[in-house]
Amino acid sequence: MENLPGHTYDIKVLVRVYVALLVLAGGMVVVSLAPLENIAGLDWIDLHVLKGLVIFGLATIMVSIVSGFLMGLRYEKSKLNTVVFLGNFAFLALFIVFTWADIGFRGLVYPSFEEQLNWESPVDKANKAHAGESEEAEEADPETPAH
């Protein structure tokens, strides 16, 4: 190879990175679609939390591959960029822990707080409203097909 400015990659490395990212993305999809309700003997543990942790772990591995190879952090001579990058994960973990603690222990800190967050999706509201409009239109003019 000639002396090109910057860092260049061999095509084999790029293909391996691409295949690894595809396999990990496929693994995330498989884990997310795995049925967890029919596993006998594991009624005492919430497997949806475990599923989320596995998906988060796979995403972290994907981020490390992208940052190491495609962003070039693996070949940095100065470790400052790597420290800053890993520091971002430390702060993300800190925020996740504090959010989990806030939601998980809110009833213990404030005993009057017994109601869980009851959030209704605006998409569901729109779908229900649309379904109500369709039923009203059919009742008003039964010969007109609904959209």
N, C-alpha and C positions, 0 to 999 in steps of 0.2 A: 504494500500500500504506500501511496505517497504521503508526504507530510502535510496533512490537511489541518487547518486551524480548528480548534475545538475538539470535542470527543466524538468519535464515530464508532458505530457498532457493527459487528459482524452480523450478517443476515441470520445466522443460526441462533444467535442470542435473542434477536428480536422475535423469531418464530417460537422459540421456547417460552419467552415471556408471554407472547400472545396466546399460546396453547395453555399455559398455566392460568392465565386470567380467564380464559373460556371455561376451563375445568372448574375453577373456583366459583365462577358465576353460576355454572350449572349445578354445582353442589349447593349453592345458596337456594336455588329454585327448588331442588329436590327436598332439602330440609324444610323449606317453608311450606311445601305441599304435603309433607308427611302427616298421615292421620295419627293423632296422639290419643284419641278417645278410646280406642279398642285395645290398649296394651294392658293385659291382665297383671295384677300384682303391683302395679305402680300407682295406685289410687292416692297414696299418701303424699305424692309430690306433684307440683304443678309443672308439667312438662312443657308448657308454653313458654315459661321463663327460660328453661333450658334450651328450647328451640331458638329463642331470641339471642341467647348468649352464644350459641354455635354460629348463628348467622353473623353476629357482630364480630366474632373471632375470624371467620372467613373473610369478612370485609376488611378487617385489620391486616390480614395477610396480603390481601390484594393491594391495599394502600402501601404496604411496605415494598411490594414488588414494583409498583409503579414509581414510588419515590426513589427506590434504589437504582433501578435500571433506566427508566424513561426520563426521570428528572435528573439523574446523574449524581445523586447523593452518595452512591457507593464509591464513586471515583473522586470525591472531593478530597483535597489535601487538607483543607481547614475543616475542623470538626464543628465549627460554629453553626453552620446550616443544619447539621444533623442534630445538634443539641436543641436548637430552636424548634425543629420539626418534632422531636420527641417530647419537648416541653408542651407543645400543643396537645398531645395525647394525654399528658399528665393533667392539664387543666380540663380537658374534656371529661376525663375520669372523675375529677373532683366535682364538676358540675353535675354529672350523672349521679354520683353518690349523694350529693346534697339534695337533688330533686327527689331521689328515691326515699331518702330519710324524711323529707317534708311530707310527701304523699303517704308513705307507709306508716308514720308514727303521728300523724296529725290528730287522730282520735285520742291518743294517750296524752298529748300535751294539752289539748283543748277538749275536755270530756263532753262539752256540749256539741261538738262537731261529730255527728253520727252519720250524716248523709254523705255518701260517696259522690264524686263528681258525676253529674248526670248530664252529659253533653250529647246533644242530638245533632246529627249531621245535617248541614244545610242541603245536601244533595237529597237525603231522605225526605226532608220537608218539601222540597221542590217536586220530587216524584209523587208524594202523596197529594200535593195540590194539583198536579197534572192529572193524576188518576181521578181525582174528584171532578175536575173539569170535563174529563172524557165521559164519565158516568152521567153528568148533568146534560152534556150534549146529546148522548144517546137517548136519554129520557125525553128530551125536548123534540128531537127529530130522529126517530129510529131508522129511517131509511138512509140517512147520511152516514157513510162509513167513517169511523174514527181514524185519525192520522196516526 
